[in-house]
Amino acid sequence: MTDLRHSAAPEFRLALACVRWPLRDRDRDEIKAIVAQPIDWKLFAKIVERNQILPLVYRNLSACAPPQCPRKMLDAMRLRVLGFTSHCLAHAAELVRIRDKVRERGVEIVVLKGVTLAMVAYGNVAMRSPGDIDLLVSPAEVFAAEPQLVELGYRRVEPRAELTPRRLRHYLKYYKHFAFFSSEKALPLELHWRLYHNTPLTEFYSGPSETMAVELGPGSVSTLASDELFLYLCVHGALHGWPILKWIADIGALLTRMDAGALARIVALATKQGLLAELQSALVLVDELLAIDRPTVEPAQESNPIVEHIVAMAHRLLTDDGYCLAVDHLPHMAMFFYDLGLRSSWRYRREDLGRALILPDDWELVDLPDALFPLYAAIRPVSWLMRRIKSASRQRAASRAQAGV
């Protein structure tokens, strides 16, 4: 398998060198050595943007301050990072506001990723590019939390259609979260009732055994306990094919804070939950791409085809389209078959097929009564074709606009 850290374009290798945390002397030397080569700085900036790693890259690149780095680019990065910092602080305040509001209904939230992960991994809320807010509640508390979010100005956007009893049963079975959006704050939010869409992945997981408090300034919120958090991030990345360096950098930063005993506990937890391949693939990617100093504990298993499957997809997604494959336009069919390949059990693949055959977006397109719900499987090929045509049309229009036609 290709060793990207040594064989990739210098722009991508520079991005890899700039997402290690904390930087070691040899990392600084590597950054300076790469920058001494001819660098396409526009491509480098696109890679940084696409992989959502600007705060880390700016902090590390400016710390090394190689004279070859364009000052104009560094100044532009600094302004973006200042904007990100403002967004991250706003996210922290919003999490405390949501925590207080849902507590009125006796609901406790657990925050996944976001600014809490930035604090745990980097000790700074602004070290990760801001995204959406991900909250986990128990399945029994979802419909107690939802009206509280609505009162705070969030509206459900996924699924948009009315949730009839049959649609709701289907959605709760095959999906893990509702998506909301606050127009006032321009902020997306996901309300999770389990960690992963596919229930066989949670067969040996009954919810957080414990949580840890993270101080955010305006107040503290809870996130997963350290071992469960690390394993969750490994599985989350694997399920998506590790498409961005941001997630790999998070794993690397957490590993540098970890001792051998902690990693051994995580290996035991992954073994118990049947998630060893996801953990092992994360370690393989960190070793290959970041080459950090980490505990030497290794999962005790031989070559695993699932690990190879995950790593191969990560290579593809990180390098396709000149290292700039659009994250919101990942290859749908390839991702579907990739997901099928993560497990060989019929139950796992049956759930994948169930999600693929009946799409909640179609409930808004055609409002069938519950008695005719199975007919959505027949509608799916037509709706898929319509979306593909619209997507292709938008892409052609964007290409013409970019070319100035």
N, C-alpha and C positions, 0 to 999 in steps of 0.2 A: 504494500500500500504506500502511496506517495507520502513523503515527509514534507508537509507544507511549509514548515518553519524554515527549511533550507532550500526548497525548490520553487516556492511561490515568487511572484513579482516583488520587487523591493518595496513597493508601496504597501502591499499586504503584510510583508514581513515587518515593516516599520510599525504598522498598526498593532501587530502581535507584540512587538517589543514594548509598545507604549501602554498596554493594558495590564501589565503585571503590577501587583500591589502587595507590599511596598517595593519600590525599586531597590535593587542591589547595585553594587558598584559595577558588576559585570553587565547588568542590564543597561546602565548608562553608557558603558563602553560600546555595547551592541547598537544602541540607538545612534551614537555618534558615527559608528562605522557604516551603518546603512545610509545615513544622511549624507555621508561623504560620496556616495554613489549618485549617478544621475537619477533624480526623482521627479516623477510627474506629480506635481503638488495638487493639481486639480483632481486627479484620480485619487490621490491619498485622501483629500478632503471628502470625496464622494464615498470612499470606503468607510471613513470614520462616521459620516452621517448615516449611511446605510446600516451599520452595525451598532448604532446607538451608544457610542463609546466616547462622545466628545468630552465630558468632564474628566474622565481618566486620562485621555490622550493629552488634553491641554495641560493638565497638572504635571504629567510626566515629561512631556516634550518641553515645556517652558522651564522645568527644573533643570533639564540638561542644557537648554539654550544653545544648541549647535548654531554657529553663525550662518550655516547654509539654509536654515529655516527661514522662509519669507516672513518678514516682520508684519506685513499686511495680513497674511493668513493668521498668524498668532494673535494679532489684535482683533480680528474678526471672531476667532475662537473665544477670546476672553469676553467679548460682549455677549456671545451666545451663552457662555457658561454663567455669566451674571444673570441672564434671563432665566436659565434653568434653576439657578439657586432660588430666585423669587418663586418660581413654580413649586419647587420642592417644599419650601417653607409654607406655602399656601396649602399644599397637600397635607402637611403635618397638622396644621390647624384644622383642616377639614376632617381629618380622621378623628380628632378629639371631639369635634362637634357631632359627628355621626355616632361615636361611642356613647356620648351623653344622651343623644336622642333615642337610640334603640334601647338603652337601659331603662327608659320610661316604660317599656313593655316587658322588662325582665330579660332582655336578650343581651348576651355577651358576644362581641365580635372578636375574631382572630384575623389579624391582618396578614396577608400573604404578599411577599415581595415588596416592591415600592420603597418608600422612605424608611420603613422599618428594616428592610434588608440592607439598605445603604448604611444605616447605623451599625448593624450587626457585623457586616463585612468590612466596612471602611471607616467606621467611626465618624461619619459625616453624612448628613441627609442629602447633600448636594453632589455626591460622588457618582450617582447613577442618573442617567437621563430620565426625566419624568415620563411616566406613561399613564396607565389608568390606575384606579384603586381596586384592589382585589380583597374581598372580605369573605370569611368563612363563618357560617353559623351551622348549628345542628339542623338536620332536615325538618325537625318538628317546629323550628323557629323561623323558617323562611317567610311564612305569611304573616308573622308578627312583625318581622323587620321591614317588609316591603312598604306598608303604609307609612312607617316612620320616614323612610327614604323619600316617599312621595311628598310628605309634609316639608321636607328639606329642599324640595325643588327638583328631585330626580324623577324622570319618567322612564318606564320600561320601553326599551327599543329592540329587545331580542328575548323572546319572540314578540313581534308587534301585534299579531292577531289576537283576537279574543281567545282566552283559554277555556274552551268547553271542557267538560269532564273527561272526554276521551283524549283530547289534545293534551290536557294536563298530565294524564297518566303516561302518555307516550313521552312527553318532554322530561318528566321526572325520572323515567326509566333510562332514557338514552343520553341525557345531557346532565351537566354538573352545575350550571349557573344560569341566572338571569342577568341580562345586560341592561344597564340604566345609563341615562345621560342627563347632566345638568346643563341646560342652555345658559343659565346665568353665569356659571363658572366655567363653561366649555370643558367639562370634566366627565369622562366616561368612568363607569363603576360596574364591577361584576360582583354579584351576590352568589357565593358558592354554597352548596349544601354537601358536596363531597369534592375531593381533590382532583379526580380524574373522571372523564366521561365514561370510560369503560369500566363497569362494575367488577369484572374479574380482577382488575388491578387493585381493588380495595377489599378483596375477599378476606384478607387477614388484617384489615385495618378498621378499627371501630371508632375512629376520631382521635383527636389529640389526647394523648395520655396526660400531658401537662403542657403549659404554655410558659412563655417568659415575657416579662414586661420590658418594653423599650421606651426610654425617655425621649420625648420629641421636642421638649421646650414648652409648648402650651400644655402639655400633660403627657401621661404615659398611656400606651396602648399595648395590647397583647399580640404576640406572634407565636408561631410554632416553636416548641423547644428545639434547641440547637441540633440534636441528632435528627429529629423528624424534619426540620426545616431543610437540612442539607440533602437528605434523601428525596424529599419532595422536589427540590430544585433539580436534582439529577433526573428524576422521572419526567418532570415537566419539560426539561430540555430535550430528552430523548423522544418524547411523544411528538414534539414539533420538528424533530430532525436537527436540532441545534443550528438554527438558521442564522443566528447573530452572535458576534463575539462578546457582546454584553453579558450574556448568560454564562459563557465559559469563563469570562473574567471574574464573575461572582464566585464561581466554584473555586477558582484559583485563590482568590482573596480569603475565602473561608478556610481553605486548606492550610494557608500559611499561619493561621491562628490556632491550628489544631495540633494536638499531640497524638502519639501513636495509640494511646488508650481510647481517645475519642473516635478516631477512625475505625478502630477495632469494634467499638460499639455500633457504629453505623453499618459496618459489614455484617454484623450479627443481626441488626434490624432489617437490613435488606434481604438477608437469607430467610428470615422469618416471614417476611411479607412477599417473598417470591419476586423481588425486584433487583436481584443481583446483577443482571445484565445491564440494567440502566445505570447502576452505580459504577460498574466496571467501565462502561463506555465513557462516562464522564471523566474518570481518572485517565483513561487512554488519551482523550482529547486534550486534557490539561497537560499531561506529560509531553505530548507531541507538539502542541501549539505554544505553550507557555514555558515549559521546562523550568518550573519553579522548584524551590526546596519544599518538600512536603513529607509527611510521615511515610515510612516505607511499608506500611501494612498493605497487603494485596489480598483481594478476594481469592480464596482457595478453590479455584476451578480452572479447568483446562480451556483451550481455545473455544470460544462460544460464537456460533454463527450469528446470533442476534447482536452481539457486540460489534461484529464486523459489519453487519447490516446498518446499524446506527451510525457508526463512524464513517462508512461510505456515503451515507446520505448527508452527513454533516459536511464532508469534503465537497460534495456536489453543490449544496446550497450556499456554502461560503465562497465558492470560486466561480460559479456559473455567471455568464454575462459579464465577463471581465471583472469579477469580484464585486459586482454591483447588482446582482439579481434583486429585483424589487421584492421586499418582504411581504407586501400585500398582493403579490402576483406569483406566489409559489406554484409550481406545476401541480395542478389539482389531481390528475390521475396518478401521477407518480407518488404524491403524498398519500393517496388512498391505498395504493398497493404497498407502500412503505409501512403504513400503519397495520395492514393485514399481516405483514411479515414480522411484526413484533411479538406475536404469539401464535402458536400452532393449534391451540384449542378451538374446538368448534364454537364453544360458548362465546369466546372473545370475538371471533370473526363474525358470528351471527349478530352481535351487537353493532359491529362496524357496518355490516350490511343493512341493519335496521335503521341506522342513522342516514345511510346513503340513499335508501329507497324512499324515505318520507322526510321531506325537508320542511321545517317550520315556516320558512318564507312562502311556501306554496299555500299555507293556510290563509295568508293575506291575499294571494293571487286568486284563489278559488275558495269560496266559503261553503264547504260541504257540511251537511249535518253529520252528527256523530255516527249515525247508522251507516253512512257511506264512507267513513274514515279510511278504510282499506284502499279506496279508489285513488287516494293521493299517490300511491305507488305507481299508478298508471299515468298520472299527471307529471310525475317527476322527469321523464325523458324530454317532454315538450318544454317544461320550464327550464331545464338545464340548457337546451339548445337556444332558447330565447335569451338567457343570460349570457351565453357564450357570444352570441351575435352582438348584443349590446356592448359587452366588454371589448370585443374586437373593434367595434366602431369607435368606442371612446379612445382606445389605444391608437388607432389610425389618426383620429383627430388631434390627439396630443402630439403625435410624431410630426404631423403637418405643421402644427403651431410652433413646435420646437425648431423645425427646419425653416420657418418663416414663409411657408407656402400660403 
